[in-house]
Amino acid sequence: MFSIIYMEINYGTLTSIIFLPGYPQHIIQRGNNRQATFFTDEDYKVYLDKLSLYADKHKVQIHAYVLMTNHVHLLLTAVDEWSFSKLMQSLGGTMCFILIKHTRNQ
């Protein structure tokens, strides 16, 4: 059993939040207007490094992930109701960094 949480990077809000302690949650993180969010192999590596760092920091267990060019699927379990919010806020900052870096290089 798991629920789905959907997040748009441009707004940084989580919708359909139903916190079930100890149950995995499927989180989808998309770019603004479904635009690309990863542009190079290094972008994927940075995201995964930050995902691991922030998951440890906010006590979120990572079960699985899929990184697509314009969105991310995460299967996670959190210890408290604020863990997902803190993790996704941190990852949103990472995504913004990647997008800013890409737009400046164009």
N, C-alpha and C positions, 0 to 999 in steps of 0.2 A: 504494500500500500504506500502510495506517495502522492503528494499534491504538486501542482504546477504553479510556479511563481514566474511572472513575466516582467522584464525590466527594459525600458527604453533608455539608452544612455543619455539622450538629450534632456530628459526630465529627471532621471535618477530616482524615480519612484518605483516602489514595488506594489504590484496589484495582486489581488486574489490571495492574500496572505491568510493561511490557516496554519498555525504552528502546531505541530504534533511532535513533542519531544521524543527523540529516539527513532523517528521515522524519516527515511530519506525524502528529500524534496527535489523536484526537477525544476531548475531555474534556467530561464532563457534570457540571455542578454543580447540585445540588438543595437546596431548603430542607428543614428538619426536617419529617419526615412529609409531604413534598411540599406544604407550606404555601406561600403566596405569599411572595415575596422582594422584589418590586418593587410599589410602590403608587402612585407618581406618575411623571410624565415626568422630573422632576428625579432620581429614583432611578436611572433608566436612564442618564441623562447622567453622574451621579457614577460609576457602575460602569464605563462606557466610558472616562471620563477616567482612572480608576485602572488599568483594564486596560492602556491605552496606556503609562502611567507605569511600572507594574511590569514590563510586558513588556520595555521598554527597559532597565530596571534589571537584570533577571535574564537578559537576552539570549535572549528568546523571540520568535520571529517569528509574528505573527498573520496567518493566511490568511483566516479567516472566523469569524463568530460569529452566533448567534441568541439573542436575549434574550426569554424567555417570562415570564409572570407568576410562575411558581414554579420555573423552572430556566433554565439557560444551556447552550448548546452552543458549544464552542470548537474550532477546528481550528488547531493550533499546531505549530511546530517549535522544538525547543530545541537548544542547543549542547552541553550536558552533562546528565548524569543527575539533577542536583539542581535544574536550572532550573525544571521544572514544579512541584516541591514548594515552592520558594520563592515562585513566582508565585501558586500556589493558596493558600498560607498568607496572603499579603498580601491577596488578593482575599477570602478568608474573613473577614478583619478588616473589610473594606469592607462586606460583606454584613451582618455583625453590627451595624455602625454604622447601616445603613439600617433594620434591624429594630428596634433600640433606639429610634431616632428615631420610627418609626411607632407603636410601642407606647406611648411617652410622650405622643403627641399624641391618643390615643384617650380 
